[in-house]
Amino acid sequence: MNKPSALLFFLLFVLNLSIYSQSENLEIKEEIVTPVKHWVKPAEGKNYLLWTVIEKYDNCIYLIERSSNNTDWEMIGYKDAYKSPGDIPLAYYFTDEEPLNGNNFYRLKRVILLKSASAESNPIEIITVKTN
C-alpha cells in the first residue's frame, strides 16, 4: 500500500484552515513530541497506541511514524490536535492495523502552522513494541 506523504497531509490540513488570510506570513514547524504518558498494546495482530499531551496550539496535527530499526521512519497516520483547556492532558489514540514483524518503533511529530517561530522542540521519545 502506498502511504501518503506528510506534506500531502499537512497541505490538506492547511487548506482546511480558514482562520488565516492569504496575506499573512505563515511558517510551518515540525517537531518530535514527548507525550505526558504513552502506551502501546499489541492485540489481535494490531498495535493500539494511546498518548496524552498538553497541547498549547490549536492549529497543528500529529503525524504517527513507525520504524523497524529506529533509523528509517515512515508515516502511518495522523491525528488532528486540539488545544488543551488549561493544563489538562488530552488523550489521543491510533491503531496500527498492519504492524511489522519483529520490532516496531513509534514516534510522534507535531506539525504546527505558526505566524512566527517561537515554539521550542521537544526531545525525541521512542516507543518500542515487538510483535510476532
N, C-alpha and C positions, 0 to 999 in steps of 0.2 A: 504494500500500500504506500503510495506516495504521500509523505507528510507535508502539509503546507508550511511555508517558512514563517519565522517570527515576524518578518517585515510585512508579510501579507496580513497576518492577524492584526498587527498594530495599525496598518493602513485602514483596515476595516473599522477598527476602534476609533481612529481619529475622524474618519468620515462620518461616524455617528454622533460625534460631539458637536453640539450646536451652540455651546456657551462661548466659543471664541470666534471672533470675526477674522476674515482673511487678512486684514491689515495688521493684526498683532504679530509680533516677533515671537515665535514659539520654538521650544527646544525639546528634543526627545532625550530622556535619560534612562539608561538601563543599569540595574544593579542587582547583585545577588542578595537574597533575603535570608535573614536568620529569624526563623519563627520563634515565638514565645514558647510554644510547645509543638511537637510533631509526632505523629505515629504512622507506621506503615504496617498493615496487617495483610498477610497473604491468605487467601481463602478461595477455594473452588477455581483455581487456575488464574486468579486475578490478584492484583495488589491494590489495596484500598489505602489511599493517602488521606490524612487529616492533619491540618495545621491550623494554629491560631496565631494571629498577628495583631498588633495595634497599628492601624493604618492612619497616617495623618494626611494622606492625599485622597481626593475624590475623583481624580482623573488618571487612573492607572489600571493596569491589568497585571496578572501574574502569569508568567509562562512556566509550564512544568516541563522539565527536561530530564532525560534518562540517559545513563551510560552503562556499559558493561565493564569498562576499565577505569572509570574515574578520570578519563582524559578526553575522550571523544564523546560529545554530547549531542543529542537530538531532541528537538521539541516534540512532545507527545500530546500537548494540550494547553489550554489556557483557562483562566477564570477572571471575570471582572472583579475588581476590588471595590470595596465600599469604605468610606471614611468612618473611622471608629467614633462613636459618641463618647467624648472624653477619653479616658484611658482604659476603656473596656476592650479586651481582646475579642476579635471576631473569628469565628471558625469557618474554615473552607474545607472542601473535600474534593477528591478526584479519584476516579477508578482507572487504573492501568489495565485495560482489557486484555492486552497481549504482552505480559512481562517476558523478558528474555530468559532463556535457560541460564542457570548459574547466577552470578551476582547481578543485581540491579541497583545502581546508584541513582538517587533522585536529587534534584536541586530546584529551587525556585528562583526565578528572575522577576524583578519588579520593573515594569516599563512605565515611565511617568511622562506626561506631557506637561512641561513647565513653561512659564513665561520668563523665568530667569534660572540660572544654575545655582541653586542654594542648598540642595539636598546632599547628604553625605552617604557614601557607600557603606554597606554593612559587610562584615567578614563572611567568607564562604561557610555554609553549613551543608554538609553532605549527609544523606540518609542512605544506608545500605541495607538491602534485603536480598537474601539468597533464596531462589526458587528452584524447583526441580523440573 
